Amino acid sequence: MSLFAFLGTLEIGLVYGLVALGVYLTFRVLDFPDLTVDGSFPMGGAVAATAIVAGVNPWLATGLAVLVGGMCGLVTAFLAVRCGILHLLASILTMIAAFSINIRIMGRPNMALLGEPTIFTAFDNMGLDPLYSHLGVIFLLVLFAAFFVTRLLASDFGLALRATGVNGRMVSAQGGSIGFYTYLGLALSNGLVGFSGALFAQSNSFADVTSGVGTIVVGLAAVILGQTLIPGRRIWVAVVAVIVGSILYRLAVGFALSSGMFGMQASDLNLVTAVLVAIALIAPKMKGKMRLKAVQARRAK
């Protein structure tokens, strides 16, 4: 893998690290199977691209993408909490609706940002190498998001949010509202995903309605892979783990495809993704069995 390809893969891994953070909040913290991310990711890109083309400041456009992504999460929460629809089905309905809404927002299936100002433009005008400046900006933004999520989960609100995912009945018994924390948790999760979509669109200079296909799989792979390789009970360790998992996942996919390992081609991306996710799911169970056998062998002695 060349240096250019490596840095590009690292950049995409960081961008999808925000998706991994969002998936971590829903699947690990809230215990809510949320497929909305497949719709909120391209919606973040669509809103940011449309706003930028219309002359809106890129940073403001990115903020709008975060808000719209959060609204997608609120719709899913409304369907699940107020309408009593199964969590998984509620998220699927929002995801399907988002596809058509994204086309409405852009007025077409895709939109180019070539020649348009982005959050990276100011740094490019300084004469900095885009290959490194873009990576640095994205790294700082992801670092800020990770810090925000860590502080939030460590607060009283975060404690209640985590308790909702572990034992919702206990939260209700203590006078808390499961619905309230579900609304805010899903809004925060999909806001991060919308943020990721906006960064992806500006980094790649285009927004496309199909860019969200398989986003949930990538997010799950990052969460599972990261927490398998970096286990820990501390909040900051879990947050760092999912971001590192996203980077390692992208590097593994990029290496497998660029090196032609086992005759892999670009069209085999979904196959490579499925294999990596399967390995990440199987690894913890195999590790547990090995530990159990080691303990039994010690007792036998």
C-alpha positions as CSV (number, residue, x, y, z in Angstrom):
1,M,0.0,0.0,0.0
2,S,1.4,3.4,-1.0
3,L,1.7,6.4,1.4
4,F,-1.1,8.2,-0.5
5,A,-3.4,5.2,-0.1
6,F,-2.4,4.7,3.5
7,L,-3.2,8.3,4.5
8,G,-6.4,8.2,2.5
9,T,-7.5,5.0,4.3
10,L,-6.6,6.5,7.6
11,E,-8.6,9.6,6.8
12,I,-11.7,7.5,5.9
13,G,-11.2,5.4,9.0
14,L,-11.3,8.5,11.2
15,V,-14.4,9.8,9.4
16,Y,-16.2,6.5,10.0
17,G,-14.9,6.7,13.6
18,L,-17.8,9.1,14.2
19,V,-20.2,6.5,12.8
20,A,-18.6,4.0,15.2
21,L,-19.3,6.4,18.1
22,G,-22.9,6.7,17.1
23,V,-23.3,3.0,16.7
24,Y,-21.7,2.5,20.1
25,L,-24.2,4.8,21.8
26,T,-27.2,2.9,20.4
27,F,-26.1,-0.7,20.4
28,R,-23.8,-0.8,23.5
29,V,-25.1,2.0,25.7
30,L,-28.9,2.1,24.9
31,D,-29.2,-1.5,23.7
32,F,-31.2,-0.2,20.7
33,P,-30.7,-1.9,17.3
34,D,-30.7,1.2,15.1
35,L,-30.4,1.0,11.4
36,T,-31.2,4.7,10.9
37,V,-27.5,5.4,10.3
38,D,-27.8,4.0,6.8
39,G,-30.1,7.0,6.1
40,S,-28.7,9.7,8.4
41,F,-25.1,9.3,7.0
42,P,-26.0,10.2,3.4
43,M,-28.5,12.8,4.7
44,G,-25.6,14.6,6.6
45,G,-23.7,14.7,3.3
46,A,-26.7,15.8,1.3
47,V,-27.5,18.7,3.7
48,A,-23.9,19.8,3.9
49,A,-23.4,19.7,0.1
50,T,-26.7,21.4,-0.7
51,A,-26.0,24.2,1.8
52,I,-22.4,24.7,0.6
53,V,-23.5,24.9,-3.1
54,A,-26.2,27.5,-2.0
55,G,-23.5,29.7,-0.5
56,V,-23.7,28.8,3.2
57,N,-20.5,28.8,5.3
58,P,-19.1,25.2,5.3
59,W,-18.9,25.1,9.1
60,L,-22.5,26.2,9.4
61,A,-23.4,23.7,6.7
62,T,-21.7,21.0,8.8
63,G,-23.6,22.1,11.8
64,L,-26.9,21.8,9.9
65,A,-25.9,18.3,8.9
66,V,-25.5,17.4,12.6
67,L,-28.9,18.8,13.4
68,V,-30.6,17.0,10.5
69,G,-28.9,13.7,11.5
70,G,-30.2,14.2,15.0
71,M,-33.7,14.7,13.6
72,C,-33.5,11.3,11.9
73,G,-32.8,9.8,15.3
74,L,-35.8,11.6,16.8
75,V,-38.1,10.2,14.1
76,T,-36.9,6.7,14.9
77,A,-37.4,7.3,18.6
78,F,-40.9,8.7,18.0
79,L,-41.9,5.6,16.0
80,A,-40.5,3.3,18.7
81,V,-41.5,5.1,21.9
82,R,-44.8,6.9,21.0
83,C,-46.1,4.6,18.3
84,G,-44.9,1.3,19.9
85,I,-43.2,0.0,16.7
86,L,-40.5,-2.6,17.1
87,H,-37.1,-0.8,17.5
88,L,-35.5,-2.5,14.5
89,L,-38.6,-1.9,12.3
90,A,-38.8,1.7,13.3
91,S,-35.2,2.4,12.3
92,I,-35.7,0.6,9.0
93,L,-38.8,2.7,8.2
94,T,-36.8,5.9,8.9
95,M,-33.9,4.6,6.8
96,I,-36.1,3.9,3.8
97,A,-37.8,7.3,4.1
98,A,-34.5,9.1,4.3
99,F,-33.5,7.8,0.9
100,S,-36.2,9.7,-0.9
101,I,-35.8,12.7,1.4
102,N,-32.1,12.9,0.5
103,I,-32.9,13.0,-3.2
104,R,-35.4,15.8,-2.5
105,I,-32.8,17.7,-0.6
106,M,-30.2,17.6,-3.4
107,G,-32.7,17.5,-6.2
108,R,-30.7,14.7,-7.8
109,P,-29.1,11.4,-6.7
110,N,-25.7,13.0,-6.3
111,M,-24.1,16.4,-6.0
112,A,-20.4,17.4,-6.7
113,L,-18.5,19.8,-4.5
114,L,-15.6,20.4,-6.9
115,G,-14.5,24.0,-6.7
116,E,-16.8,24.7,-3.8
117,P,-15.4,25.9,-0.4
118,T,-15.3,23.3,2.4
119,I,-14.0,23.3,5.9
120,F,-10.6,22.3,4.5
121,T,-10.4,25.3,2.1
122,A,-8.9,27.7,4.6
123,F,-6.1,25.3,5.4
124,D,-5.5,24.6,1.7
125,N,-5.2,28.4,1.1
126,M,-2.3,28.5,3.7
127,G,-0.3,26.4,1.3
128,L,-0.4,23.3,3.4
129,D,-0.3,19.9,1.8
130,P,-4.0,18.7,1.5
131,L,-2.9,15.2,2.1
132,Y,-1.8,16.0,5.6
133,S,-4.0,19.1,6.4
134,H,-7.3,17.3,5.7
135,L,-6.2,14.4,7.9
136,G,-5.2,16.7,10.7
137,V,-8.5,18.6,10.6
138,I,-10.5,15.4,10.7
139,F,-8.4,14.0,13.5
140,L,-9.0,17.1,15.7
141,L,-12.8,17.0,15.0
142,V,-13.0,13.3,15.8
143,L,-10.9,14.0,19.0
144,F,-13.3,16.7,20.0
145,A,-16.3,14.4,19.4
146,A,-14.7,11.6,21.4
147,F,-14.0,14.0,24.3
148,F,-17.6,15.2,24.2
149,V,-19.0,11.7,24.2
150,T,-16.7,10.6,27.1
151,R,-17.6,13.6,29.2
152,L,-21.3,13.2,28.5
153,L,-21.4,9.5,29.4
154,A,-19.4,10.2,32.6
155,S,-22.0,12.8,33.7
156,D,-25.3,12.2,35.6
157,F,-27.1,12.3,32.3
158,G,-24.8,9.7,30.8
159,L,-25.2,7.5,33.9
160,A,-29.0,7.6,33.4
161,L,-28.5,6.9,29.7
162,R,-26.4,3.9,30.4
163,A,-28.8,2.7,33.0
164,T,-31.7,2.9,30.5
165,G,-29.9,0.4,28.2
166,V,-29.0,-1.9,31.1
167,N,-32.2,-1.9,33.1
168,G,-35.0,0.4,31.9
169,R,-37.4,-0.8,34.6
170,M,-35.0,0.4,37.3
171,V,-34.8,3.9,35.6
172,S,-38.6,4.0,35.6
173,A,-38.8,2.9,39.2
174,Q,-36.4,5.8,40.1
175,G,-38.7,8.3,38.4
176,G,-36.7,8.6,35.2
177,S,-38.2,8.5,31.7
178,I,-37.1,5.8,29.4
179,G,-38.6,7.6,26.4
180,F,-36.7,10.8,27.2
181,Y,-33.3,9.1,27.3
182,T,-34.2,7.1,24.2
183,Y,-35.0,10.3,22.3
184,L,-31.8,12.1,23.3
185,G,-29.6,9.0,22.9
186,L,-30.8,8.4,19.3
187,A,-30.6,12.1,18.4
188,L,-27.0,12.2,19.7
189,S,-26.1,9.0,17.9
190,N,-27.5,10.0,14.5
191,G,-26.2,13.6,15.0
192,L,-22.6,12.1,15.1
193,V,-23.4,10.0,12.0
194,G,-24.7,13.1,10.2
195,F,-21.5,14.8,11.2
196,S,-19.6,11.9,9.7
197,G,-21.6,12.1,6.5
198,A,-20.9,15.9,6.1
199,L,-17.1,15.3,6.6
200,F,-17.2,12.4,4.1
201,A,-18.9,14.5,1.5
202,Q,-16.5,17.4,1.9
203,S,-13.4,15.2,2.0
204,N,-14.4,13.4,-1.2
205,S,-16.0,16.4,-2.9
206,F,-19.3,14.8,-3.6
207,A,-22.5,13.6,-1.8
208,D,-24.5,10.6,-3.0
209,V,-27.7,9.0,-1.8
210,T,-26.1,5.5,-1.9
211,S,-23.1,6.4,0.2
212,G,-25.0,5.2,3.3
213,V,-25.4,1.6,2.1
214,G,-23.7,-0.7,4.6
215,T,-22.9,2.1,7.0
216,I,-24.4,0.1,9.9
217,V,-22.2,-2.9,9.1
218,V,-19.1,-0.7,9.1
219,G,-20.0,0.8,12.4
220,L,-20.7,-2.5,14.0
221,A,-17.5,-3.9,12.7
222,A,-15.6,-1.0,14.2
223,V,-17.3,-1.4,17.6
224,I,-16.8,-5.1,17.8
225,L,-13.3,-5.1,16.5
226,G,-12.1,-2.3,18.7
227,Q,-13.6,-3.6,21.9
228,T,-12.2,-7.1,21.1
229,L,-8.7,-5.8,20.7
230,I,-8.9,-3.1,23.4
231,P,-11.2,-4.4,26.2
232,G,-11.9,-2.3,29.2
233,R,-14.7,-1.0,31.5
234,R,-13.7,2.6,31.5
235,I,-15.7,4.9,29.3
236,W,-12.7,6.6,27.7
237,V,-11.2,3.2,26.8
238,A,-14.4,2.1,25.1
239,V,-14.6,5.4,23.1
240,V,-11.0,5.1,22.0
241,A,-11.5,1.5,21.2
242,V,-14.3,2.0,18.7
243,I,-12.4,4.8,16.9
244,V,-9.3,2.6,16.7
245,G,-11.5,-0.3,15.5
246,S,-12.8,1.9,12.7
247,I,-9.2,2.8,11.6
248,L,-8.0,-0.8,11.8
249,Y,-11.1,-2.1,9.9
250,R,-10.4,0.4,7.1
251,L,-6.7,-0.4,7.0
252,A,-7.5,-4.2,6.9
253,V,-10.0,-3.7,4.0
254,G,-7.6,-1.3,2.2
255,F,-4.7,-3.7,2.5
256,A,-6.7,-6.7,1.4
257,L,-7.9,-5.0,-1.7
258,S,-4.7,-3.1,-2.6
259,S,-2.5,-6.1,-2.3
260,G,-4.7,-8.4,-4.3
261,M,-4.7,-10.9,-1.4
262,F,-6.5,-14.1,-2.4
263,G,-7.3,-12.4,-5.7
264,M,-9.5,-9.8,-4.1
265,Q,-10.8,-6.9,-6.2
266,A,-12.7,-3.7,-5.4
267,S,-15.9,-5.4,-6.2
268,D,-15.2,-7.8,-3.3
269,L,-15.5,-5.0,-0.7
270,N,-18.8,-6.4,0.8
271,L,-17.3,-9.9,1.0
272,V,-14.2,-8.6,2.9
273,T,-16.5,-6.6,5.2
274,A,-18.6,-9.7,6.0
275,V,-15.5,-11.8,6.7
276,L,-14.0,-9.2,9.0
277,V,-17.3,-8.7,10.9
278,A,-17.6,-12.5,11.3
279,I,-14.0,-12.8,12.6
280,A,-14.7,-9.9,15.0
281,L,-17.8,-11.7,16.3
282,I,-16.2,-15.1,16.6
283,A,-12.9,-13.9,18.2
284,P,-14.3,-13.0,21.7
285,K,-16.0,-16.4,21.9
286,M,-12.9,-18.3,20.9
287,K,-10.9,-16.2,23.4
288,G,-13.4,-17.2,26.1
289,K,-13.2,-20.9,25.3
290,M,-9.4,-20.8,25.4
291,R,-9.4,-19.1,28.8
292,L,-11.9,-21.7,30.1
293,K,-9.7,-24.5,28.8
294,A,-6.7,-22.9,30.4
295,V,-8.5,-22.7,33.8
296,Q,-9.7,-26.3,33.6
297,A,-6.1,-27.4,32.8
298,R,-4.8,-25.6,35.8
299,R,-7.4,-27.2,38.1
300,A,-6.7,-30.6,36.7
301,K,-3.0,-30.2,37.7
